[in-house]
Structure formats: C-alpha cells, structure tokens
Amino acid sequence: MQRTKIQDVAALAGVSVSTVSRVVNNSDYPVTAEKRDRVRKAVRELNFSPSQVARNLRTNKSKLIALVVADIANPYFAGIARAMDEFLFHEGYGLIISSTDESPDREKGILNRLRDQDVDAIVISSSGQNISLLELLHKEGFPVMLLDRNIEELHMPFIGSDNVRECCILTQYLIDKGHRSILFLAGSLDSTTGKERLQGYRKALLKNRIEYDDSLVLHGNFMRDETYRLSVDFFDNRSDRATAVVSSNNLMSEGFLEAAFDRKIRIPQQYSLVSFGSIDNQRLITPILTCYRQNLEMIGKLTAQMTLQMINESSGNADVPQNLVINDVFVEGKSVGTI
C-alpha cells in the first residue's frame, strides 16, 4: 500500500495543498468552515495522519533509515549496526539507531516518534508486542523490515537465522557427547527468536526420546545480568540436575560463564556449554566456546541492501525483497566434554 500523500487529500477535498496543510496544522490563516469540513472528511476517508504533512510536502527522500534494536549493548546488534552504517554511508544514506532494551513500551514510544520523523524506512528487531503499530506504519507507507525476529502475520521482509534448525543441532551435539540432562537458557518467549530456539531444543530432545523438563529451562530473556542471577541460584540449589547447557544467545552465555566462574564451576569438566552466537574476544577465553557464529558484517550489509530495495520498491522502481534466512557457521570449540 502506497503512502497517502497530502496531494491525495487535497484532490479529494477539492482544495489546494496549502489549504490542507493549514487545516491539519490548525494554522491561524483563515480557511472557510466549508473547506475545513471537506478537508477533515478527506483526511478521515484516506486515513491520513497529521504527522505525514511535513513528509509529504517534501519532494525528495530524507536519505535516513531508522534501526530499532532490542539491545544496542549486545555485540550482535552493535556489529550489524556498524556494518549497516558503513554500507549506507557509501550509498548516501544516514542511519538513526534506537535501543528498546527489550521493553515493549519503550519500543512503542520509539515507533510513535519515528512516525513524526522524516525517515525513508524502519528496520526493527521487535518484541512482537506492537504488531498493530507496525501494521499502521506499513499502511502509512513506511517500508518496514524485520531483523532477527520475524513476525509472520505481518508478512514483512525479514532477515535472520534458522533458529529452530541451529538450536536443534547445538542440542544434538551435546546429546551425541553423552549428555541427557541439559539445561536450557531461554530468551524472551514473547519474541519469535526466543520461541524458535526453545523449539529447536525441544525438537532434539524429542528426537532422542529425552523427556522435556520445564524445571531445566531458565528464562534469562536474552539478558546477561538476569541469566547470571538465575545461574547462580541454579548452581547453589540444583547443580546436580544437569551436566550441560544450551544458551539462546551470546549475552546469556556470558552471564552463565560469569556465574560459573564465581561459583568455581569448571567448563567443560563439570558443565558443558554450547551457545547460539559467539562472544567477544572468543579466542582469548578459555575454553573456546562451541557455538553458532553469526556473520555480523554480512548480515548488516544484506540488511542495508534489502532496505534500499524496499525504498525503491515503494517508489515503483524495484521488486519486493524476499525473506532471507542466514546459515550461520558452527564452531567446534573446547567447551563440551564427553560423558
């Protein structure tokens, strides 16, 4: 759906563009009551947002793209942002970055502010709790692309990992090493990423006829500090319940490792660990982590390319971009022991 233009409102109301602008902005410039009524009726019929006026009065693109991520402190999102910014700079575009800190309310506030700003497209790693607002942005003509976390009902372009398959492989790797009691560090289950990685873990258990135990799932919500707290509690009270751990992201892996260090738990002698996503300076950490490593530079570049395609498509100059699932690289480190 193309963005409704101020010219469309003017044509339907039978008035000039400047008259629409004056009515919508409540200008002191005199406009007859009859014209005001016609403009307001046209605004309602076309679902035209007052925040669109400034954008639609412009004849050129802003050359600005908004990137909304769950946690900019996460090296995963920081790396993607850096790669996007580098690519877009050479294409003559700027990048605006906002972090929701995994808060749906903060995400909602950011998206509402972006409606009033002159950006050409929005790339978002969404909490999944603001679907109606994302739909509204799309209807208003904002090209929206989903990063890392897909929302299938929105039918918007998406780029991210094959979460189910790769988390299943990580879990299977532990099972093949003889582990049967496997702790799972779960991300936010409000997001598709969190749900799909838990699904991959459960799929591997089912395949090997291992009963799923909800008490072996710690809900760290993709956060380092929360995972640290839960892991310390687990070590102090239930450490004999598991021999291995699957972590849903790099930050939770760091939280678990920090808790293990504080409780003098040895990896992999006492606990084996695999991670969805590598951690910073992995080569300097002992033992080297077995993980799926995501190519952040490639993901950032492809995200930027697809976003520019979306902008061109909205102008009728390119095909609609397709969803892109990235195959991450399995790295066999030294963090898993054999039973």
C-alpha positions in Angstrom: 0.0 0.0 0.0 1.4 3.4 -1.0 1.7 6.2 1.5 -1.2 8.6 1.3 0.1 11.9 0.1 -1.1 15.4 1.0 -1.9 15.9 -2.6 -4.4 13.0 -2.4 -6.2 14.7 0.4 -6.2 18.0 -1.5 -7.6 16.3 -4.6 -10.4 14.5 -2.7 -11.4 17.7 -0.8 -11.2 19.9 -3.9 -8.7 22.4 -2.3 -5.1 23.3 -2.5 -2.2 21.5 -0.8 -1.5 24.6 1.3 -5.2 24.6 2.5 -4.8 21.0 3.7 -1.6 21.9 5.5 -3.3 24.9 7.2 -6.3 22.8 8.3 -4.3 19.8 9.6 -1.8 22.0 11.4 -4.6 24.3 12.9 -3.0 27.3 11.3 -4.3 30.8 12.1 -4.6 31.5 8.4 -8.3 32.0 7.5 -10.0 28.9 5.9 -13.8 28.8 5.4 -15.7 26.3 7.6 -17.0 24.6 4.5 -13.4 23.9 3.2 -12.3 22.8 6.7 -15.1 20.2 6.8 -14.2 18.9 3.3 -10.5 18.6 4.3 -11.3 16.8 7.6 -13.7 14.4 5.8 -11.0 13.6 3.2 -8.4 13.1 6.0 -10.7 10.5 7.7 -11.6 8.7 4.4 -7.9 8.4 3.4 -6.7 7.6 7.0 -4.2 10.4 6.6 -2.0 11.1 9.7 -1.3 14.7 10.5 2.3 13.6 11.1 2.6 12.9 7.4 2.2 16.5 6.4 5.8 17.5 6.7 7.0 14.3 5.0 4.6 14.7 2.1 5.4 18.3 1.4 8.9 17.2 0.6 9.8 16.2 -2.9 13.0 14.3 -2.1 13.8 11.4 0.2 15.3 12.2 3.5 18.1 9.6 3.0 17.7 8.5 6.6 17.0 4.9 7.8 15.9 4.0 11.3 17.3 0.9 13.0 15.4 -0.2 16.2 17.2 -3.0 18.1 16.4 -4.9 21.2 19.7 -4.1 23.0 22.4 -1.9 21.4 24.9 -3.1 24.1 24.7 -6.6 22.6 27.7 -7.0 20.3 25.4 -8.8 17.9 23.2 -5.8 17.2 26.2 -3.4 17.5 28.0 -5.3 14.8 25.1 -5.3 12.5 24.5 -1.6 13.1 28.2 -0.8 12.3 28.0 -2.8 9.0 24.8 -1.2 8.0 26.1 2.3 8.7 29.2 1.6 6.7 27.3 0.4 3.7 24.6 3.1 3.8 27.2 5.8 4.1 28.7 4.9 0.8 25.1 4.9 -0.7 24.5 8.4 0.6 22.2 7.4 3.5 22.4 8.0 7.2 21.4 5.6 10.0 19.4 6.5 13.1 19.8 3.9 15.9 17.4 3.4 18.8 17.5 0.6 21.5 14.3 -0.7 23.1 16.2 -2.5 25.9 13.7 -5.4 25.4 10.8 -3.2 26.6 7.6 -3.3 24.5 6.6 0.1 26.0 9.9 1.7 25.0 9.6 0.2 21.6 6.1 1.6 21.2 7.4 5.1 22.1 10.2 4.9 19.7 7.9 3.8 16.8 5.5 6.6 17.6 8.3 9.1 17.4 9.5 7.7 14.2 6.1 8.3 12.7 6.7 12.0 13.1 10.2 11.9 11.7 11.2 12.0 8.1 12.8 8.6 7.7 12.6 6.6 4.5 12.4 3.1 6.1 12.5 1.3 9.5 14.5 -1.8 10.3 13.4 -3.4 13.6 14.2 -6.3 15.9 10.8 -6.2 17.5 9.5 -7.5 20.9 6.5 -8.8 19.0 4.1 -6.8 21.2 3.4 -3.9 18.9 2.0 -5.6 15.8 -0.9 -3.2 15.3 1.5 -0.2 15.4 3.8 -1.8 12.9 0.8 -2.5 10.6 -0.2 1.1 10.9 3.3 2.3 9.9 3.2 0.0 6.9 -0.2 1.3 5.9 1.1 4.8 6.2 3.7 3.9 3.6 6.8 3.3 5.8 8.8 0.4 4.4 9.4 -1.8 7.4 11.9 -4.7 7.6 12.1 -7.2 10.4 15.6 -8.1 11.7 16.5 -11.2 13.7 12.9 -11.6 15.0 10.3 -12.5 12.5 6.5 -11.8 12.9 4.9 -14.0 10.3 1.4 -12.4 10.5 2.8 -9.1 9.3 4.1 -10.5 6.0 7.0 -8.1 6.0 10.6 -8.7 4.7 12.7 -10.5 7.2 16.4 -11.3 7.6 17.7 -13.6 10.4 18.9 -17.1 11.4 17.4 -20.5 11.1 16.7 -20.6 14.8 14.9 -24.0 15.1 17.4 -25.9 13.0 20.6 -24.4 14.5 19.4 -24.7 18.1 18.4 -28.3 17.4 21.9 -29.0 16.1 23.5 -27.4 19.2 21.4 -29.6 21.5 22.1 -32.7 19.4 25.8 -32.0 19.7 25.6 -32.3 23.5 23.4 -35.4 23.2 26.0 -37.1 20.9 28.6 -36.4 23.6 26.5 -38.4 26.0 24.6 -35.7 27.8 21.0 -36.4 28.8 20.2 -33.8 31.4 20.6 -30.5 29.5 19.8 -27.1 30.9 18.4 -24.5 28.5 18.9 -20.7 28.8 15.8 -19.3 27.2 15.4 -15.9 25.6 12.2 -13.9 25.7 9.3 -16.1 24.7 7.4 -13.1 23.5 9.8 -12.9 20.6 9.8 -15.5 17.7 13.5 -15.9 18.2 13.1 -17.0 21.8 10.2 -19.3 20.9 12.0 -20.9 17.9 15.3 -21.6 19.8 13.3 -23.3 22.6 11.5 -25.2 19.9 14.8 -26.4 18.4 16.0 -27.6 21.9 12.8 -29.5 22.4 12.9 -31.0 18.9 16.3 -32.5 19.7 15.1 -33.9 23.0 12.1 -35.5 21.3 14.2 -37.0 18.6 16.3 -38.7 21.2 13.4 -39.7 23.4 14.6 -37.5 26.2 11.7 -36.1 28.3 11.3 -32.4 28.3 11.6 -30.9 31.9 10.4 -27.3 32.3 12.4 -27.0 35.5 15.6 -27.2 33.3 14.6 -24.0 31.5 16.0 -20.8 32.9 14.3 -17.7 31.5 17.2 -15.3 31.1 15.3 -13.2 28.5 18.4 -12.6 26.4 19.9 -10.6 29.3 23.4 -11.1 30.8 22.6 -10.0 34.4 19.3 -11.9 34.6 21.0 -15.1 33.4 23.8 -14.6 35.9 21.3 -14.4 38.8 19.4 -17.4 37.6 22.6 -19.4 37.0 24.0 -18.6 40.5 20.7 -19.8 42.0 20.9 -23.0 39.9 24.5 -23.7 41.0 23.6 -23.1 44.6 20.5 -25.2 44.8 20.2 -27.6 41.8 23.6 -28.1 40.4 23.3 -31.8 40.2 20.2 -31.6 37.9 22.2 -31.1 34.7 25.6 -31.8 33.0 25.3 -29.5 30.0 23.8 -26.2 28.9 22.4 -24.7 25.7 22.4 -20.9 25.7 20.0 -19.0 23.4 22.3 -16.1 22.8 25.8 -14.6 23.5 24.8 -12.4 26.4 23.3 -15.3 28.3 26.4 -17.3 27.6 28.4 -14.6 29.2 26.1 -14.5 32.2 26.3 -18.2 32.7 30.1 -18.2 32.4 30.4 -15.4 34.9 28.2 -17.3 37.4 30.3 -20.5 36.8 33.5 -18.5 37.5 32.1 -17.0 40.7 30.9 -20.5 41.9 34.2 -22.1 40.8 32.4 -24.3 38.3 34.8 -25.7 35.7 33.9 -25.7 32.0 33.7 -28.3 30.5 34.8 -30.6 33.4 31.7 -30.0 35.4 29.4 -28.4 32.9 29.5 -28.4 29.1 28.2 -25.3 27.3 27.1 -24.5 23.7 25.9 -21.1 22.6 23.7 -19.6 19.8 26.1 -16.8 19.0 29.7 -16.2 19.8 31.1 -13.9 22.5 33.5 -11.0 22.1 37.2 -11.9 22.0 36.4 -15.6 22.0 39.9 -16.6 21.1 41.2 -15.0 24.3 38.7 -17.0 26.5 39.5 -20.5 27.9 37.9 -22.7 26.9 36.9 -21.6 23.4 33.2 -21.8 23.1 31.3 -24.2 20.9 28.7 -22.1 19.2 27.0 -20.9 16.1 28.9 -17.8 14.9 26.8 -15.2 13.1 28.5 -13.2 10.3 27.5 -9.7 11.5 29.2 -7.8 8.7 27.4 -9.9 6.1 24.0 -9.6 7.9 24.4 -5.8 8.3 25.3 -5.4 4.6 22.5 -7.6 3.4 20.0 -5.8 5.7 21.1 -2.4 4.3 20.8 -3.7 0.7 17.3 -5.1 1.3 16.2 -1.9 3.0 17.3 0.2 0.0 15.4 -2.3 -2.3 12.3 -1.7 -0.2 12.6 2.1 -0.6 13.0 1.7 -4.3 10.1 -0.7 -4.5 7.8 1.8 -2.7 8.7 4.2 -5.5 7.8 1.6 -8.1 11.5 1.1 -9.1 12.3 -2.4 -7.8 10.8 -5.8 -6.9 9.6 -6.6 -3.4 12.5 -8.1 -1.4 12.1 -11.6 -0.2 12.8 -13.1 3.3 16.4 -14.1 3.8 17.4 -16.8 6.2 21.1 -16.8 7.0 23.1 -20.0 7.5 25.4 -19.4 10.5 28.7 -21.1 11.0 29.1 -23.9 13.5 32.3 -23.5 15.5 33.5 -26.5 17.5 35.4 -25.2 20.5 36.6 -26.8 23.7 33.6 -26.1 26.0 32.0 -29.5 25.7 33.1 -32.7 27.5 32.2 -36.3 26.7 30.3 -38.5 29.2 
